[in-house]
Amino acid sequence: MICALTRLTNAIPLCIAIVIGIITLVKYRQWKCIIKNGIVFTSACILVLIPFVIYFTVVNGLYDMFFGTIIFNIQYIGSQSVLTGIFDIVHNPTSLIPVYAPLWASFMIGICCFIFEKKYRSIATILIVSGIVGSFIQMTGYMYLHYLKIWIPVFVVTMGLIPKLLRKKNICKWITILTVIVLIITTGTRVIGEVDKAIGILKRRDTVVFEEKSKEIIQKIPEVDKDKVLAYNVEAYFYMATNINPCFKYFVLQDWQCSHSKKMEQELEDFFESEKAKYIVTSSIKENNLDYIIREHYVEVDENDTFRLYKLKNINKTD
């Protein structure tokens, strides 16, 4: 439940293990064990969930809680078709195959374990299903490397089974060796590239410049109005750099978020139309979907190399 409340996809590996565990218990008719574990699992979920439900009910945000943790994530996962994901892999294999390699390795090791290590079939099934489900999720969403972090427990189990399979005297051993070699080559080259990228970022002054420009643009806003500021399509670090709180719940990279939810898009439009934000900060080099609303209700008052600052035209009427 805690995993699901942080982000729905975080709970998927655990859910796979639970479902396969239940199927295994049903197979061996362990009804008492199923009932006992079911009661404990349900009780624990309720125990964790109740404080959050109470709090968000009190602040009138219960739907927003479920929208942020569950509903939006479902919409995000289904943002593109599997065929589009396959098309992306074919046309950009060097970048995307390393994203899938650990999942495919878990799948292959799971297959070998299922066939040649019968006493580990339940574990092997978890690896096989995780490889399939993980690949499906990557293909229907955005294939960012850090999304693989939720599958780390699966990779750990996979690595633990490899030595056992290498001791086999049949084809299983050679399939395992080939899988490990492909995994090392694909992920190794990607890791080297990521390290080089990280070193390059550390050598640049991008973050320092971003912070300097953020503080520079925010100085144009009166202290009394700094709780009525919204950064539109700007990175979240802007708020940390300026030490201000956004005045709207959708406060970062809004156009990207709204591309996955018509509800969010409509709420953002309504917020701009309501003129509740006295100041809006946007990028000075990018166009935004709702610029036409901003130009109607706000006037540009300052700009630097990174940001553009807008002030509400009728600001005195909102005081």
Secondary structure in CASP SS format (residue, H / E / C, confidence):
PFRMAT SS
TARGET T0000
AUTHOR 0000-0000-0000
METHOD secondary structure of the structure
MODEL  1
M C 1.00
I H 1.00
C H 1.00
A H 1.00
L H 1.00
T H 1.00
R C 1.00
L H 1.00
T H 1.00
N H 1.00
A H 1.00
I H 1.00
P H 1.00
L H 1.00
C H 1.00
I H 1.00
A H 1.00
I H 1.00
V H 1.00
I H 1.00
G H 1.00
I H 1.00
I H 1.00
T H 1.00
L H 1.00
V H 1.00
K H 1.00
Y C 1.00
R C 1.00
Q C 1.00
W H 1.00
K H 1.00
C H 1.00
I H 1.00
I H 1.00
K H 1.00
N H 1.00
G H 1.00
I H 1.00
V H 1.00
F H 1.00
T H 1.00
S H 1.00
A H 1.00
C H 1.00
I H 1.00
L H 1.00
V H 1.00
L H 1.00
I H 1.00
P H 1.00
F H 1.00
V H 1.00
I H 1.00
Y H 1.00
F H 1.00
T H 1.00
V H 1.00
V C 1.00
N C 1.00
G C 1.00
L H 1.00
Y H 1.00
D H 1.00
M H 1.00
F H 1.00
F H 1.00
G H 1.00
T H 1.00
I H 1.00
I H 1.00
F H 1.00
N H 1.00
I H 1.00
Q H 1.00
Y H 1.00
I H 1.00
G C 1.00
S C 1.00
Q C 1.00
S C 1.00
V H 1.00
L H 1.00
T H 1.00
G H 1.00
I H 1.00
F H 1.00
D H 1.00
I H 1.00
V H 1.00
H H 1.00
N C 1.00
P H 1.00
T H 1.00
S H 1.00
L H 1.00
I H 1.00
P H 1.00
V H 1.00
Y H 1.00
A H 1.00
P H 1.00
L H 1.00
W H 1.00
A H 1.00
S H 1.00
F H 1.00
M H 1.00
I H 1.00
G H 1.00
I H 1.00
C H 1.00
C H 1.00
F H 1.00
I H 1.00
F H 1.00
E C 1.00
K H 1.00
K H 1.00
Y H 1.00
R H 1.00
S H 1.00
I H 1.00
A H 1.00
T H 1.00
I H 1.00
L H 1.00
I H 1.00
V H 1.00
S H 1.00
G H 1.00
I H 1.00
V H 1.00
G H 1.00
S H 1.00
F H 1.00
I H 1.00
Q H 1.00
M H 1.00
T H 1.00
G C 1.00
Y C 1.00
M C 1.00
Y C 1.00
L H 1.00
H H 1.00
Y H 1.00
L H 1.00
K H 1.00
I H 1.00
W H 1.00
I H 1.00
P H 1.00
V H 1.00
F H 1.00
V H 1.00
V H 1.00
T H 1.00
M H 1.00
G H 1.00
L H 1.00
I H 1.00
P H 1.00
K H 1.00
L H 1.00
L H 1.00
R C 1.00
K C 1.00
K C 1.00
N C 1.00
I H 1.00
C H 1.00
K H 1.00
W H 1.00
I H 1.00
T H 1.00
I H 1.00
L H 1.00
T H 1.00
V H 1.00
I H 1.00
V H 1.00
L H 1.00
I H 1.00
I H 1.00
T H 1.00
T H 1.00
G H 1.00
T H 1.00
R H 1.00
V H 1.00
I H 1.00
G H 1.00
E H 1.00
V H 1.00
D H 1.00
K H 1.00
A H 1.00
I H 1.00
G H 1.00
I H 1.00
L H 1.00
K H 1.00
R C 1.00
R C 1.00
D H 1.00
T H 1.00
V H 1.00
V H 1.00
F H 1.00
E H 1.00
E H 1.00
K H 1.00
S H 1.00
K H 1.00
E H 1.00
I H 1.00
I H 1.00
Q C 1.00
K C 1.00
I C 1.00
P C 1.00
E H 1.00
V H 1.00
D H 1.00
K C 1.00
D C 1.00
K C 1.00
V E 1.00
L E 1.00
A E 1.00
Y E 1.00
N C 1.00
V C 1.00
E C 1.00
A C 1.00
Y H 1.00
F H 1.00
Y H 1.00
M H 1.00
A H 1.00
T H 1.00
N C 1.00
I C 1.00
N C 1.00
P C 1.00
C C 1.00
F C 1.00
K C 1.00
Y C 1.00
F C 1.00
V C 1.00
L C 1.00
Q H 1.00
D H 1.00
W H 1.00
Q H 1.00
C H 1.00
S C 1.00
H C 1.00
S C 1.00
K H 1.00
K H 1.00
M H 1.00
E H 1.00
Q H 1.00
E H 1.00
L H 1.00
E H 1.00
D H 1.00
F H 1.00
F H 1.00
E H 1.00
S H 1.00
E C 1.00
K C 1.00
A C 1.00
K C 1.00
Y E 1.00
I E 1.00
V E 1.00
T E 1.00
S E 1.00
S C 1.00
I C 1.00
K C 1.00
E C 1.00
N C 1.00
N C 1.00
L C 1.00
D H 1.00
Y H 1.00
I H 1.00
I H 1.00
R H 1.00
E H 1.00
H H 1.00
Y E 1.00
V E 1.00
E E 1.00
V E 1.00
D E 1.00
E E 1.00
N C 1.00
D C 1.00
T C 1.00
F E 1.00
R E 1.00
L E 1.00
Y E 1.00
K E 1.00
L E 1.00
K C 1.00
N C 1.00
I H 1.00
N H 1.00
K H 1.00
T H 1.00
D C 1.00
END
